[in-house]
């Protein structure tokens, strides 16, 4: 048997493209949440949270907990909608 031919893995030919697509989706998912959390932590002057987000990679889990659990953010805070009611005079 010739094991030096790395291009012939049988089913790996079908798995590799799906795996590559999955990796790209995970990277985009992580960058989205990390970016939102870093932005909010910097805006709130949460230095220790900012440092944690830079150093710890949790696929967005820690970032989501911070955004919605710690800071009380709402989805509308990031989608352009207003989360506050306008003040009436």
N, C-alpha and C positions, 0 to 999 in steps of 0.2 A: 504494500500500500504506500502511496505517496502522500504524506501529510504536509508537504511543503506548499501545496496549492491552497492558499487561504481563501480563494474566491469560491470554492466549492464546498459549502457547508450544508447542502441539501435544503432544509426548510429555512435556514438562516437567510436565504435570499429573499424570503417573504417577510421575515421578522425585522430585518434591518431597517427598511424604510419606515415601518410603523414605529419602531423604537426611536428613530431619529425625529420623527414628527412629534412623538410624545415628549422627548427632551426639549424641543423647541417650545411646546406649549407650557411645560413646567417652568422654563426660564422666563417666558413672558408673564405667566401668573405670578411668579416670585418677584419679578422686577416691578410689576404694577403695585402690589401691596407694599413692597419695601419702599418704593418711591413715595407713595401716599403717607406711610407712617413716618418716614424721615422728614418729609415736608411739614407734617403736623407737629412732630416733636420739636423741630427747629423753631416753628412759629410760636409754640408754647414755652420755649426755652427749657425743654426737658432734656438736659444734657445727658443724663445717664441712660435714658431710653434711646436717644440718638446713637450713643456709643454702642449699646446693645444691638440695635438694628444693623449697624455697620459690621459688627463682628459675628453675629449669630445668624445662621441661615436655617430657617424652619419651614420653608415652602410657604411662607406667608402666614403661618398660624400665629406666631407671636405678634406680628404686625396687625392682624385682624383683631386679636384680643385687645391690643393697645387702642386701636382706633375706636372700636365699638364698646369695649368694656371699660377702659380706663378714661378715655376722653369723652365718651358719650356721643360720638359722632353718629350721624345718620347718613344713609345712602345719598340723600338729597344734598348733603354737604359737598359731595364730589361730582354730582351730575349736573350742577348748575342751578338746581332748584333752590329755593330759599327755605331754610329750616326755621327761621324766626318769623313771627307775625309782624307786619308793619305796625309801628307805633301810631296810635291815633291821637290827634291833637285835641 
